[in-house]
Amino acid sequence: MADPINDSMPTRISADCPDDIRHTLYTAWGHDLDELKKILNANPNDFTKALSIANAQDPKTRETPLHAAIRACGLAEKTEDGVNKEEDGVVEEAREIIQELFDSGAIWNALDNNNETPGCVALRLGRKTLYDRCVQAGIQAELLFDVLGYEELGSGSEDGEEEAATGAKDDGNAMDVEDEAPQLVTVKADETGMAFGEEANEKTVTSDEYLKSELTYDDGKLVDSDLNGVMMAWETDIMKRSVAALLPDAPTGKRILNIGFGMGIVDGMFAELKPSRHHIIEAHPAVLEHVAKPDSKFGPNWEKSGPEEGAYKIHAGKWQEVVPKLLEQGEVYDAIYFDTFGEDYSQLHMFFTEYLLGLMDEEGRFSFFNGLGADRRICYDVYFNVVKVQGEQAGFDISWEEIDVDMSALAEAGKGEWEGVRRRYWTLDKYQLPVFTFMG
Ligand SMILES: C[S@@+](CC[C@H](N)C(=O)[O-])C[C@H]1O[C@@H](n2cnc3c(N)ncnc32)[C@H](O)[C@@H]1O
C-alpha cells in the first residue's frame, strides 16, 4: 500500500526551497491575504510576474500556493453521522486565498510530488467548498482552452509529459508549470495518454499511432501493442445501460449508428433489438479483419441479413471520413453511440457540434462512452461540466444517469481486471451516462 501522505508544513515546504518561493508558500499556507496581495501586486505592470508567483513550486515537493492554502486547512471534522463538517473559518480564509491565486492565473491542475492536484488535496481532506472551487477553475480553464485551441494549450506535448515525470522545474516559471500540468484529453485516448502521477511517464496514444498498432483480442479485453486497454469486458454493464438509455423499452425496428466496434459488445446488444438499420463505423484494420472472419457475428452474413441492401453495414474508415458521406446520403438515426479510442475530447466535441445535428432524428438520442478524465475524480467532474456547457451550446438537452461501477476487480493497477493492461484508465465508483436529445 502507498505510504499515507504527510501533509505537515516541514514536509511540504522543503529545506532547500528558494527563499522567494518559500515566502509565497508560507504566505499561502498561513492564509495571509494581505501579504499575498502584496507579493502578487509587487510589479503591477508585469502580469507574467504575478503569474509566475501564483504558480511557484517547491522544487522538491512541487507544492504550489494552491496546494499549500488548501492543505493548511487540514482534515475536515466529521459530524456524528460521518459527514464532513467543513464550513469553518479556515475554509473561508483558504477560499479567499485560492480566489486571489486563480485571479492571478494559478493553474488548477498542477501536480505535486504525491501526484495530487490542489483539488485532489481538497477532496482527500474533505474540503468540498475548496474542491468545488478547483472544479470551477478547471471548467473555466478547459472552456478557455477550447476557444483558444487545444493544439496550443490543451493536449500537451510528449516532451511536456516526459518532463512532468522528471520532477520539479528549477525556476517555478508559470509557463513551465503549464507544461507540467496534467492534460485533459479524453474518450479513452486520455485514459491512456495523460501525464498523471505514477503513469506520468506514459506515452500519449495518438489516433494515428493507434490505428497502425497491432491489436490482440484475448479473453475479456482488446489491447494494443503497448498493452493499452482499448476495450474491456468490465464495461459490459455500461454498454447495457447505454443501450437501455438510448432505446428505452427496447423497441425493434430502429435506425442505429455505432461508432467504434471494439469487441462488438454494444453492437451485439443493438443487434438483439432487430434494428431496421444498423451501421457501424470502424477504422482499425485489425478490428475490421476480426469482424470479417467467417465466425464473426458481424461478418458478411450479417450484412446480408438486413431488411434491405446496405441496412446492416460496417463502414470501414475513420468516422471523420465516413460520417460526411453518411450525411450526404441522407442517413438519419434514432440512436447513435460514440466510443472510439486514441482520440481526444476535441474529436467528440467536433462530432456533437458539427455532425450530430444532421445525423440524428428529431426524436433521436445520442450517447458516448464517458471516460472523460476518468482516471482522476476532479478531471471527471470538470469534463462532466464541460460537456454539459458545450452540449447545450450545440443545441442539445443532456440528461445524466449515475451508474454504480463495481470496483472490486478494478481497484488496483495491474491486478484483477487490469492484469496485462498497462494503465488503469478507470478509477471511479460512479459512471455518468449522458443522453443527448434535441433541445425543445
Ligand atoms: C473502445 S472501442 C469500442 C468498444 C465498443 N463500444 C464495444 O462495445 O465493444 C473503440 C473502437 O473505436 C475504433 N476507432 C478508433 N478511432 C476511430 C475512428 N476515428 N473512427 C472509427 N473508429 C475508430 C477502435 O479501433 C476501436 O475498435
The ligand as an ORCA input file, in Angstrom:
! r2SCAN-3c Opt
* xyz 0 1
  C     -13.469      1.307    -27.090
  S     -13.581      0.511    -28.574
  C     -15.312      0.413    -28.793
  C     -15.921     -0.613    -27.926
  C     -17.374     -0.888    -28.217
  N     -18.213      0.152    -27.671
  C     -17.779     -2.230    -27.676
  O     -18.897     -2.289    -27.111
  O     -17.059     -3.200    -27.801
  C     -13.091      1.759    -29.686
  C     -13.136      1.371    -31.133
  O     -13.087      2.578    -31.892
  C     -12.270      2.354    -33.020
  N     -11.808      3.679    -33.514
  C     -10.807      4.450    -33.023
  N     -10.730      5.600    -33.687
  C     -11.698      5.557    -34.626
  C     -12.127      6.471    -35.621
  N     -11.556      7.674    -35.764
  N     -13.150      6.120    -36.422
  C     -13.759      4.923    -36.259
  N     -13.400      4.014    -35.329
  C     -12.383      4.338    -34.524
  C     -11.182      1.480    -32.453
  O     -10.442      0.823    -33.444
  C     -11.963      0.539    -31.565
  O     -12.403     -0.577    -32.265
*
